[in-house]
Amino acid sequence: MPAAAVAAARLKREDCPRTKHDSLFSPWKVLVGPLDWEDHSAGKEGVQRYHTHNLPDNFPGLYELGVARSSYDGVRARRNGSAVVVVVYLGQADNVRTRLQQYGRTGSHLDIGNPLAALGKAEINMLAAGPGLFREVFSRGYSVMFRCAPMGNKKEAEKTEGQLLRVFDYAWNKLQNGACRREEILLKLEQRSHRTSLLSRVRHFKQKVFGDRAGIKITSSGSFGISSGSTESMLPRVRTFVGFRPRSVNSCDSLNEAIDIHRKCTPQANTPGSNQAHRKDWRI
């Protein structure tokens, strides 16, 4: 079957905000911001070329790359999940951290910043067609995101990657998944950026929350470490839940408190002194 026909039979990954393999993947994190490469090259103090603090531990597994607005942060990630991110690429590696570092430094085969001598012939042809995919989204104010899922070993990761690529058409997976659909992704990003009508927002919310999960279920025998930053981002939510703690009260204190409340709430009796005071007020 021709590659175009195979791709047409698959689900476009960017059109599937909910998938059956979501539960095995880590939360979305920023890999490279839109100005990180430029600021790092300019020598700006404290600027890293990519977000090293977001990288996972060393393990074999899968990773997805996505594109999102630069305003994306951890709070929006927890609230909106994958609906904020346009998913564009699927890969696997024996060491996911090392692979993500390669993307963070140069964009690897997805960007023209990598030396052509290190690339294959098909990848060189793709890069010659236009600017690198990373730099293209950076120039429009978008960040490159990632999430990952641990696998038992590289063989298991390769097998699972093949299963997902038979179901999903990832726009940037050119070599195994058909033609690179860079223009479609740019259009998708612009459409999401200009989604202003209430009706379109409601439809998108319903699809995100109540829509069916697409694809297939996958299994994982590995585990990934959670960075300290991820743990700290959860603490405020925990503190708001446990902020109220029951206070032990003595029975005598409870009785006295109840008497005080009763006195405050009970109307004063009409004593002679009080009536006399009222009469004086009327005379004035």
C-alpha positions as CSV (number, residue, x, y, z in Angstrom):
1,M,0.0,0.0,0.0
2,P,1.4,3.5,-0.8
3,A,2.6,5.6,2.1
4,A,0.0,8.3,1.4
5,A,-2.8,5.7,1.6
6,V,-1.4,4.3,4.8
7,A,-1.2,7.7,6.4
8,A,-4.8,8.5,5.2
9,A,-6.1,5.4,7.1
10,R,-4.5,6.6,10.3
11,L,-5.8,9.1,12.9
12,K,-4.1,12.5,12.7
13,R,-2.5,12.7,16.1
14,E,-3.0,16.5,16.5
15,D,-6.8,15.9,16.1
16,C,-6.9,13.5,19.1
17,P,-6.8,15.5,22.4
18,R,-7.6,12.3,24.4
19,T,-5.8,9.0,23.7
20,K,-5.8,5.6,25.3
21,H,-2.1,5.8,26.0
22,D,-2.3,9.1,27.9
23,S,-2.2,7.5,31.3
24,L,1.3,6.0,30.7
25,F,2.9,9.3,29.8
26,S,4.3,11.9,32.1
27,P,2.7,15.5,32.2
28,W,3.7,17.8,29.3
29,K,6.8,20.0,30.0
30,V,8.7,22.6,28.1
31,L,11.8,21.4,26.3
32,V,12.7,24.6,24.5
33,G,11.1,28.0,24.7
34,P,10.7,30.3,21.6
35,L,13.6,32.6,22.7
36,D,15.8,30.1,24.5
37,W,18.2,29.4,21.6
38,E,18.4,33.1,20.6
39,D,18.9,34.3,24.1
40,H,21.5,31.6,24.9
41,S,23.4,32.4,21.7
42,A,23.4,36.1,22.6
43,G,25.0,35.3,25.9
44,K,22.1,36.4,28.2
45,E,22.9,35.7,31.8
46,G,21.1,32.8,33.4
47,V,19.6,31.5,30.1
48,Q,20.0,27.9,29.1
49,R,19.6,26.6,25.6
50,Y,16.9,24.2,26.8
51,H,15.1,23.4,30.0
52,T,17.4,20.9,31.6
53,H,15.5,20.9,34.9
54,N,12.4,19.4,33.1
55,L,14.2,16.4,31.7
56,P,13.4,12.9,33.1
57,D,15.7,10.3,34.5
58,N,17.6,7.9,32.4
59,F,15.4,5.0,31.1
60,P,14.4,3.4,27.8
61,G,11.0,4.4,26.6
62,L,8.9,6.5,24.3
63,Y,8.5,10.3,24.0
64,E,6.1,12.6,22.2
65,L,7.0,16.1,21.1
66,G,4.4,18.8,20.9
67,V,4.0,22.5,20.2
68,A,2.3,25.0,22.5
69,R,2.1,28.8,23.2
70,S,5.0,30.3,25.2
71,S,2.4,31.2,27.9
72,Y,2.0,27.5,28.7
73,D,3.0,26.7,32.3
74,G,2.5,24.0,34.9
75,V,-0.8,25.4,36.1
76,R,-2.4,25.3,32.6
77,A,-0.8,21.9,32.1
78,R,-2.7,20.5,35.1
79,R,-6.0,22.2,34.1
80,N,-6.0,21.7,30.4
81,G,-3.8,18.7,29.9
82,S,-3.0,17.7,26.3
83,A,-5.7,20.0,24.9
84,V,-3.2,22.9,25.0
85,V,-0.5,21.0,23.2
86,V,-0.5,20.1,19.5
87,V,1.2,16.8,19.3
88,V,3.5,16.4,16.3
89,Y,6.1,13.7,16.8
90,L,6.6,10.2,18.4
91,G,10.0,8.6,19.0
92,Q,11.7,6.0,21.1
93,A,15.2,5.7,22.6
94,D,17.3,3.5,24.8
95,N,18.0,6.6,26.9
96,V,15.1,9.1,26.7
97,R,16.9,11.8,28.7
98,T,19.9,11.7,26.3
99,R,17.6,11.8,23.2
100,L,15.7,14.8,24.6
101,Q,19.0,16.6,25.3
102,Q,19.9,16.2,21.6
103,Y,16.6,17.9,20.6
104,G,17.2,20.6,23.1
105,R,20.7,21.5,21.9
106,T,20.2,21.5,18.2
107,G,16.8,20.1,17.3
108,S,18.6,17.0,15.9
109,H,17.1,15.8,12.6
110,L,14.0,18.0,13.1
111,D,15.9,21.3,12.7
112,I,18.5,22.6,10.2
113,G,20.8,23.6,13.0
114,N,22.3,20.1,13.0
115,P,25.4,19.4,10.8
116,L,24.2,17.7,7.6
117,A,27.0,15.2,7.7
118,A,25.4,13.6,10.7
119,L,22.1,13.0,8.9
120,G,20.8,10.5,6.4
121,K,20.0,11.3,2.8
122,A,16.2,11.4,3.3
123,E,16.6,13.7,6.3
124,I,18.9,16.0,4.3
125,N,16.2,16.3,1.6
126,M,13.6,17.2,4.2
127,L,15.8,20.0,5.7
128,A,16.6,21.4,2.3
129,A,12.9,22.0,1.7
130,G,12.8,24.9,4.2
131,P,13.7,26.1,7.6
132,G,14.0,23.7,10.5
133,L,10.8,22.6,12.2
134,F,12.0,23.9,15.6
135,R,13.0,27.3,14.4
136,E,9.8,27.6,12.4
137,V,7.6,27.3,15.5
138,F,10.0,29.4,17.6
139,S,9.7,32.3,15.1
140,R,5.9,32.2,15.6
141,G,6.2,32.4,19.4
142,Y,5.6,28.7,20.2
143,S,7.5,26.3,22.6
144,V,8.5,22.7,21.9
145,M,7.0,20.4,24.6
146,F,7.7,16.8,25.5
147,R,6.3,14.0,27.5
148,C,7.6,10.5,27.9
149,A,6.7,6.9,29.0
150,P,9.1,4.4,30.3
151,M,9.5,0.9,28.8
152,G,11.3,-2.2,30.1
153,N,14.0,-2.0,27.3
154,K,14.7,-0.6,23.9
155,K,13.1,-3.6,22.1
156,E,9.9,-3.1,23.9
157,A,10.0,0.6,23.1
158,E,10.5,0.0,19.4
159,K,7.6,-2.5,19.4
160,T,5.3,-0.1,21.1
161,E,6.3,2.8,18.9
162,G,5.5,0.7,15.8
163,Q,2.0,-0.1,17.2
164,L,1.3,3.6,17.8
165,L,2.6,4.6,14.3
166,R,0.2,2.1,12.7
167,V,-2.7,3.9,14.4
168,F,-1.6,7.6,14.5
169,D,-0.2,9.9,11.8
170,Y,2.3,12.2,13.6
171,A,2.8,15.2,11.4
172,W,6.6,15.4,11.9
173,N,7.3,11.7,11.6
174,K,8.3,11.8,8.0
175,L,10.5,8.7,7.6
176,Q,8.1,6.1,8.9
177,N,4.8,7.9,8.8
178,G,4.4,9.5,5.3
179,A,5.1,13.1,4.3
180,C,5.9,15.8,6.8
181,R,2.8,17.9,7.4
182,R,4.4,21.1,8.6
183,E,1.9,23.5,7.0
184,E,-1.1,21.6,8.5
185,I,0.5,22.0,12.0
186,L,1.1,25.7,11.5
187,L,-2.5,26.2,10.4
188,K,-3.7,24.1,13.4
189,L,-1.7,26.3,15.8
190,E,-3.1,29.5,14.3
191,Q,-6.7,28.2,14.5
192,R,-6.2,27.4,18.2
193,S,-4.7,30.8,18.9
194,H,-7.7,32.6,17.3
195,R,-10.4,30.5,18.9
196,T,-12.3,33.3,20.4
197,S,-16.0,32.5,19.9
198,L,-17.9,31.1,22.9
199,L,-19.4,28.3,20.8
200,S,-16.0,27.1,19.6
201,R,-14.6,27.1,23.1
202,V,-17.6,25.1,24.4
203,R,-17.2,22.6,21.6
204,H,-13.5,22.2,22.3
205,F,-14.1,21.8,26.0
206,K,-16.7,19.1,25.4
207,Q,-14.3,17.2,23.1
208,K,-11.5,17.5,25.6
209,V,-13.5,16.4,28.6
210,F,-16.2,14.1,27.2
211,G,-14.7,12.9,23.9
212,D,-13.8,9.3,23.4
213,R,-10.2,8.3,23.8
214,A,-8.6,7.5,20.5
215,G,-6.1,4.8,19.6
216,I,-5.0,1.7,21.4
217,K,-4.0,0.8,24.9
218,I,-0.3,0.1,25.5
219,T,1.5,-1.4,28.4
220,S,4.7,-0.4,30.2
221,S,7.0,-2.3,32.6
222,G,9.1,0.7,33.5
223,S,8.8,3.7,35.7
224,F,10.1,7.3,35.5
225,G,11.4,9.5,38.2
226,I,9.5,12.7,39.1
227,S,11.7,15.8,39.3
228,S,11.7,18.0,42.4
229,G,10.1,20.8,40.4
230,S,7.1,18.5,39.6
231,T,6.7,17.6,43.3
232,E,6.9,21.2,44.4
233,S,4.3,22.3,41.9
234,M,1.8,19.9,43.6
235,L,2.5,21.1,47.1
236,P,0.2,24.2,47.1
237,R,-2.8,22.1,46.1
238,V,-2.0,19.7,49.0
239,R,-1.5,22.5,51.5
240,T,-4.9,24.0,50.6
241,F,-6.5,20.6,51.3
242,V,-4.8,20.0,54.7
243,G,-4.7,23.6,55.8
244,F,-7.6,23.0,58.2
245,R,-6.9,20.8,61.1
246,P,-9.3,19.8,63.9
247,R,-8.5,21.4,67.2
248,S,-8.9,19.5,70.5
249,V,-11.3,21.2,72.9
250,N,-11.9,20.5,76.6
251,S,-15.4,19.7,77.6
252,C,-15.4,22.7,80.1
253,D,-14.3,25.0,77.4
254,S,-17.0,23.8,75.1
255,L,-19.6,24.3,77.9
256,N,-18.5,27.9,78.6
257,E,-18.3,28.7,74.9
258,A,-21.9,27.4,74.4
259,I,-23.1,29.5,77.4
260,D,-21.5,32.6,75.9
261,I,-23.1,32.0,72.5
262,H,-26.5,31.5,74.3
263,R,-26.2,34.8,76.1
264,K,-25.3,36.7,72.9
265,C,-28.2,35.2,71.0
266,T,-30.9,35.4,73.8
267,P,-32.8,38.8,74.0
268,Q,-32.3,40.7,77.2
269,A,-35.0,40.3,79.8
270,N,-37.3,43.3,80.6
271,T,-35.9,44.1,84.0
272,P,-37.1,47.2,86.0
273,G,-33.8,48.9,85.4
274,S,-33.9,48.4,81.8
275,N,-37.5,49.7,81.6
276,Q,-36.6,52.8,83.6
277,A,-33.7,53.5,81.2
278,H,-36.1,53.2,78.2
279,R,-38.6,55.6,79.9
280,K,-35.8,58.2,80.4
281,D,-34.9,57.9,76.7
282,W,-38.5,58.7,75.7
283,R,-38.6,61.8,77.9
284,I,-35.5,63.2,76.2
